[in-house]
Amino acid sequence: MTTSLRHARAAARAAHRGHDENFPILVALLPRDLRDDMRAVYAFCRHTDDLGDEGPAAERAERLEEWAEDVERCFGGVPRDPRLQALARTIDRHGLGPEPFRRLIEANRMDQRRDRWATYEDLLDYCEHSATPVGRMVLGVLGYRDEWRGRLSDATCIGLQLANLWQDVGRDLRDRGRIYLPLEDRERFGVREEDLLAGRVTTAFRELVAFEVERARDWLRRGAPLAHLVPRRAGLYLRMFTAGGLAVCDAIERRGYDTLAGRPAPGRAGRARIAAAALAAALRGRT
């Protein structure tokens, strides 16, 4: 291994270790020869999201464009960023196309242009940029290109994205001024924006979040059969994402659907239970 490749992979591993997520990239479940590739994909996704969320708002768009230009070098050139140098090798090794990488960057551009969503369909379009590209990258590393598996992956990723959005209603509003709850749904349930801004957890708000959480669960259930359509170790890897998303939904429910005052999460013990349940289900061959 060349010194530059070793350095690039080290940068990708550092990005992977530097975040504690509800849905971690469980590289230990994957065959050894895929682990560095999955870390490289994760490092790209993580940094792209950080560029869209962190730092002075006035600088985010410019930083995203600089990043986008360097990402394009992965498909015909030499990227400057060491994380992208690792990604370029992954892209070349697995024949990955640029489209999902471009879509994820566009999702973060969308976050700079708007902070409210009028309809559920608008939000699903956002998920087609912010969530489904990640699943397509993962499938590409695993060696799958077919639309059958792709659509199941899309469903899982949409479910995960929605679960995360409903988990973070309060944090997104306080830290970023964003309300992902669609306006049409807020009007349907009688949830006023002034109540959200004031942090008032009304009965209407709880009912709205319960409604949205069930939508997330439905997407996760739709995508669950994907775990049966890949080798067992990769299937366990995918099961963990679905189980983690459903566990977030359960944590929100246990909190009485109050995600304004705090951020419901399964916690460390909950994650251990998720892992044990997913492993047991995999051994039984069940979804």
C-alpha positions as CSV (number, residue, x, y, z in Angstrom):
1,M,0.0,0.0,0.0
2,T,1.4,3.4,-0.9
3,T,2.0,6.1,1.7
4,S,-0.7,8.3,0.2
5,L,-3.3,5.6,0.1
6,R,-2.5,4.7,3.7
7,H,-2.9,8.3,4.7
8,A,-6.2,8.6,2.8
9,R,-7.6,5.5,4.5
10,A,-6.5,6.8,7.9
11,A,-8.4,10.0,7.2
12,A,-11.5,8.0,6.3
13,R,-11.2,5.9,9.5
14,A,-10.8,9.1,11.6
15,A,-14.1,10.5,10.1
16,H,-15.8,7.2,10.9
17,R,-14.6,7.2,14.5
18,G,-15.3,10.9,15.1
19,H,-19.1,10.6,15.3
20,D,-21.6,8.8,17.5
21,E,-24.7,8.0,15.4
22,N,-28.0,6.3,15.8
23,F,-27.2,4.4,12.7
24,P,-23.4,3.7,12.7
25,I,-21.6,2.2,9.8
26,L,-21.0,-1.2,11.3
27,V,-18.0,-2.1,9.3
28,A,-17.0,-5.0,11.5
29,L,-20.0,-6.9,10.1
30,L,-18.7,-6.6,6.5
31,P,-16.1,-8.8,4.8
32,R,-12.7,-7.4,5.5
33,D,-12.0,-6.4,1.9
34,L,-15.0,-4.0,1.9
35,R,-14.4,-2.2,5.2
36,D,-12.1,0.5,3.9
37,D,-14.4,1.2,1.0
38,M,-17.4,1.6,3.3
39,R,-15.4,3.9,5.6
40,A,-14.5,6.0,2.6
41,V,-18.2,6.3,1.6
42,Y,-19.1,7.2,5.2
43,A,-16.4,9.8,5.4
44,F,-17.7,11.5,2.3
45,C,-21.3,11.4,3.6
46,R,-20.4,12.7,7.0
47,H,-18.3,15.6,5.8
48,T,-20.9,16.6,3.2
49,D,-23.5,16.8,5.9
50,D,-21.2,18.7,8.2
51,L,-20.5,21.3,5.5
52,G,-24.3,21.9,5.1
53,D,-24.9,22.2,8.9
54,E,-21.8,23.6,10.6
55,G,-19.8,26.8,10.5
56,P,-21.0,30.3,9.6
57,A,-24.2,30.2,7.4
58,A,-22.7,32.7,5.0
59,E,-19.8,30.4,4.2
60,R,-21.6,27.1,3.8
61,A,-22.7,27.4,0.2
62,E,-19.1,28.3,-0.9
63,R,-17.6,25.5,1.1
64,L,-20.1,23.0,-0.5
65,E,-19.1,24.2,-3.9
66,E,-15.4,23.7,-3.2
67,W,-16.2,20.3,-1.9
68,A,-18.3,19.5,-5.0
69,E,-15.5,20.5,-7.3
70,D,-13.1,18.2,-5.5
71,V,-15.6,15.3,-5.5
72,E,-15.8,15.6,-9.3
73,R,-12.1,14.9,-9.4
74,C,-12.9,11.4,-8.1
75,F,-14.3,10.6,-11.5
76,G,-11.4,11.9,-13.6
77,G,-8.5,13.5,-11.8
78,V,-6.8,13.5,-8.4
79,P,-8.8,14.9,-5.5
80,R,-7.0,17.3,-3.1
81,D,-8.8,16.1,0.1
82,P,-7.3,12.8,1.5
83,R,-10.8,11.5,2.3
84,L,-11.7,11.9,-1.3
85,Q,-8.5,10.2,-2.4
86,A,-9.7,7.2,-0.5
87,L,-13.2,7.6,-2.0
88,A,-11.7,7.8,-5.5
89,R,-10.1,4.4,-5.0
90,T,-13.4,3.0,-3.8
91,I,-15.3,4.5,-6.8
92,D,-12.7,3.0,-9.2
93,R,-12.7,-0.4,-7.6
94,H,-16.5,-0.8,-7.6
95,G,-17.4,1.2,-10.7
96,L,-19.5,3.7,-8.8
97,G,-21.2,6.5,-10.8
98,P,-21.3,10.2,-9.8
99,E,-25.0,10.6,-9.5
100,P,-25.6,9.6,-5.9
101,F,-22.6,11.7,-4.7
102,R,-24.0,14.7,-6.6
103,R,-27.5,14.2,-5.1
104,L,-26.2,14.2,-1.6
105,I,-24.3,17.4,-2.1
106,E,-27.5,18.9,-3.7
107,A,-29.5,18.0,-0.5
108,N,-27.1,20.1,1.5
109,R,-27.5,22.9,-1.0
110,M,-31.3,22.6,-0.6
111,D,-30.8,23.1,3.2
112,Q,-29.1,26.4,2.5
113,R,-32.0,27.6,0.3
114,R,-35.0,26.7,2.4
115,D,-35.9,25.9,6.0
116,R,-39.6,25.0,5.7
117,W,-41.3,22.2,3.6
118,A,-44.8,22.8,2.2
119,T,-45.9,19.2,1.6
120,Y,-45.0,15.6,2.4
121,E,-44.1,15.1,-1.3
122,D,-41.7,18.0,-1.0
123,L,-40.1,16.3,1.9
124,L,-39.9,13.0,0.1
125,D,-38.1,14.8,-2.8
126,Y,-35.6,16.1,-0.2
127,C,-35.1,12.5,1.1
128,E,-34.4,11.4,-2.5
129,H,-31.4,13.7,-2.3
130,S,-30.4,13.5,1.4
131,A,-31.0,9.8,2.1
132,T,-31.5,7.4,-0.8
133,P,-28.1,8.2,-2.4
134,V,-26.4,6.8,0.7
135,G,-28.1,3.5,0.2
136,R,-27.3,3.4,-3.5
137,M,-23.6,3.9,-2.6
138,V,-23.7,1.1,-0.1
139,L,-25.3,-1.2,-2.6
140,G,-22.7,-0.3,-5.1
141,V,-19.9,-1.2,-2.7
142,L,-21.7,-4.5,-2.1
143,G,-21.8,-5.1,-5.8
144,Y,-25.5,-4.6,-6.6
145,R,-26.9,-2.3,-9.3
146,D,-30.5,-3.7,-9.9
147,E,-33.5,-1.5,-9.3
148,W,-35.3,-4.2,-7.3
149,R,-32.8,-4.0,-4.5
150,G,-32.3,-0.3,-5.2
151,R,-36.0,0.5,-4.4
152,L,-35.9,-1.5,-1.2
153,S,-32.8,0.4,-0.2
154,D,-34.5,3.7,-1.0
155,A,-37.4,2.7,1.3
156,T,-35.1,1.9,4.1
157,C,-33.1,5.1,3.7
158,I,-36.3,7.3,3.6
159,G,-37.5,5.6,6.7
160,L,-34.2,6.3,8.5
161,Q,-34.2,9.9,7.3
162,L,-37.7,10.5,8.5
163,A,-37.1,8.8,11.9
164,N,-34.0,11.1,12.3
165,L,-36.0,14.2,11.4
166,W,-38.8,13.5,13.9
167,Q,-36.2,12.7,16.5
168,D,-34.6,16.0,16.0
169,V,-37.5,18.4,15.6
170,G,-36.4,20.5,18.6
171,R,-32.7,20.5,17.8
172,D,-33.2,21.4,14.1
173,L,-35.4,24.3,15.1
174,R,-33.1,25.6,17.9
175,D,-29.8,25.0,16.2
176,R,-30.6,25.5,12.5
177,G,-34.0,27.3,12.4
178,R,-35.4,24.4,10.3
179,I,-38.9,22.9,10.5
180,Y,-39.1,19.7,8.5
181,L,-42.7,18.9,9.6
182,P,-44.6,19.7,6.4
183,L,-46.8,22.7,6.5
184,E,-49.8,20.7,5.1
185,D,-49.5,18.3,8.0
186,R,-49.1,21.0,10.6
187,E,-52.3,22.7,9.3
188,R,-54.1,19.3,9.2
189,F,-53.3,18.7,12.9
190,G,-53.6,22.3,14.0
191,V,-49.9,22.8,15.0
192,R,-49.0,26.5,14.9
193,E,-45.5,27.6,14.1
194,E,-45.5,30.0,17.0
195,D,-46.1,27.1,19.3
196,L,-43.1,25.3,17.8
197,L,-40.9,28.4,18.1
198,A,-42.0,28.8,21.8
199,G,-41.3,25.1,22.5
200,R,-44.9,24.4,23.5
201,V,-45.6,20.7,23.3
202,T,-49.3,20.6,22.6
203,T,-51.6,17.6,22.2
204,A,-51.8,18.5,18.5
205,F,-48.0,18.4,18.2
206,R,-47.9,15.0,19.8
207,E,-50.5,13.7,17.5
208,L,-48.7,15.1,14.5
209,V,-45.4,13.5,15.5
210,A,-47.1,10.2,16.1
211,F,-48.6,10.4,12.6
212,E,-45.2,11.1,11.0
213,V,-43.4,8.4,13.1
214,E,-45.8,5.8,11.7
215,R,-45.0,6.9,8.2
216,A,-41.3,6.4,9.0
217,R,-42.0,2.9,10.4
218,D,-44.0,2.1,7.2
219,W,-41.0,3.0,5.0
220,L,-38.6,0.9,7.2
221,R,-40.9,-2.1,7.0
222,R,-41.1,-1.8,3.2
223,G,-37.4,-1.9,2.9
224,A,-36.7,-4.7,5.4
225,P,-36.8,-7.6,2.8
226,L,-33.6,-6.2,1.4
227,A,-31.7,-8.1,4.1
228,H,-32.8,-11.4,2.5
229,L,-31.4,-10.4,-0.9
230,V,-27.7,-10.1,0.0
231,P,-25.2,-12.5,1.6
232,R,-25.8,-13.1,5.3
233,R,-23.1,-10.8,6.7
234,A,-24.2,-7.9,4.5
235,G,-27.8,-8.8,5.4
236,L,-27.0,-8.4,9.1
237,Y,-25.3,-5.1,8.4
238,L,-28.5,-3.9,6.6
239,R,-30.8,-5.3,9.4
240,M,-29.0,-3.1,11.9
241,F,-30.0,0.0,10.0
242,T,-33.6,-1.0,9.9
243,A,-33.6,-2.1,13.5
244,G,-31.9,1.2,14.6
245,G,-34.5,3.2,12.8
246,L,-37.4,1.3,14.3
247,A,-35.8,1.7,17.7
248,V,-35.7,5.5,17.3
249,C,-39.4,5.4,16.4
250,D,-40.0,3.4,19.6
251,A,-37.9,5.8,21.7
252,I,-40.0,8.7,20.3
253,E,-43.2,6.9,21.2
254,R,-42.0,6.2,24.8
255,R,-41.3,9.9,25.2
256,G,-44.9,10.6,24.4
257,Y,-43.9,12.0,21.0
258,D,-42.3,15.0,22.6
259,T,-39.3,15.8,20.4
260,L,-39.3,19.5,21.1
261,A,-37.9,19.4,24.6
262,G,-35.4,16.7,24.0
263,R,-34.0,14.1,21.6
264,P,-35.3,10.6,22.3
265,A,-32.8,7.9,21.5
266,P,-32.3,4.2,22.3
267,G,-29.1,4.8,24.3
268,R,-26.2,2.5,24.7
269,A,-28.2,-0.3,26.3
270,G,-30.8,0.1,23.7
271,R,-28.3,-0.2,20.9
272,A,-27.0,-3.4,22.5
273,R,-30.5,-4.9,22.4
274,I,-30.9,-3.8,18.8
275,A,-27.7,-5.6,17.9
276,A,-28.7,-8.7,19.7
277,A,-32.2,-8.8,18.2
278,A,-30.9,-8.2,14.7
279,L,-28.3,-11.0,15.1
280,A,-30.9,-13.4,16.4
281,A,-33.3,-12.6,13.6
282,A,-30.5,-13.1,11.0
283,L,-29.6,-16.5,12.5
284,R,-33.3,-17.5,12.2
285,G,-33.5,-16.1,8.7
286,R,-36.2,-13.7,9.6
287,T,-36.8,-10.0,8.7
